[in-house]
């Protein structure tokens, strides 16, 4: 993938991260506990898909940073007294689980594909 394609991929991953963060904030408490699992699966899928799409660790770091900023903005109290996250264990699991998924995906070792080189060592 070229430099321009990779840059566009990072921008698309950032937009998707903001959407996944907002959707996850709504779903995780609305259909507890299934919604929480669905939201965490969406976050982990986005981060892992970003790594596979770009082939770099930034593929998980860029959407991870955008997702974290989005959920932090959504979890802060507004001057009107409204906020999106309810009190309870679910939002904390979503925040910590999503952050953990981002860190795990960003630090996965980059292994070469198994079918790329069929030659044997020493022979």
N, C-alpha and C positions, 0 to 999 in steps of 0.2 A: 504494500500500500504506500502510495506516495505521500509527500508532506501535506499537500492540499487536501487529499482524501482523509488523512488522519486528523487534520484540523477540523474538517467538517464533522467527522465522527465524534470528536470531543464535544463540539457544540451541540450535536444531536443528543449525545449522552447526557449533557448538562440539562437540556430541556426535559428529557425523559425523567431525569432524577428529580426535578422539581415537581413534575406531574405525579410520579410514584410517591414522593414524600407527602404531597397533599392528599392523594387518594388513600394512602396507608393511614394517615392521621384520621380520616373519616371512617374507614372500614374496620380498623383494629378494635375500636370500642363498640361499633354498631352491631357486630355479629360475634361477640366474644364467646368462646375462644377461637372459633373457626376464622373469624376475620383477622385476628392477630396472626395466626399461622399463614393466612393468605398474604397479608401485608409483608411479613418477614420473607416469605418465599419470593414475592415480587422484588423486594430490595436485593436479596441475594442473587436472584436471576439477572437483575440489571447489572450488578457489579461484575459477576462472572462473565456475562455476555459482553461487557465492555472490554474485559481482558482478552477474551477470545476474538472479538472484532478487531481490535487495534493491534493485538500482539505485544502490548506493553503494559507495564504496571500502572501507567497513567490512565489506562482504560478503566480501572476501578477507582483510582484516586480522584479523578475529575468528577465523576458522578457522585462519589462518596462525599466530597466537599460540598457540592451543590445540595445534595440530599440533607446533609447535616445542617447547613445554613437554613434550608427551607423548614425543616422540622423545628429548629430552634426559634425561628420567627413565628411559626404557628403555635408554639407552646408558651410564648410569652403573653402575659396579660396585657390587654389593650386598655386605653384610658376609659373606655366605656365599661370595663369590668368583664368583657367577654374574652374567652380563650377557647381554643379548639380541643385541647386535650383535657379529658376528665380526670378527676383524682382517682387513683387506684393503682393496681400493680400492672395492668395492661399497657398503659402508655410508657411506663419505665422499661418494661420488657421490649417494647417496640423500639424505643430510643437506644437502649444498650445493645439489643440484638442486631439492629441495623448497623450501628457503629462497629460492632464486632465482625459482622459480615463484610463490611467495607475493608477493615484491616486485614482480615484473612484473605480476601480476594486480591488485595493489593500486594500482599507479601507471598503469594503462592510462587513456588519456584517455576521458572520458565524452562520446561523440559522440551528437547527437540521432539518433533513428531516421529513416531516409530516407523512409519513407512517411507521416510525421506531418504534414508541411507540403508540399503540392504546388505552392505558389505560387512563381513565378519572381521573381528579384531584378530590380528595375528595370523591371518590366513588369506 
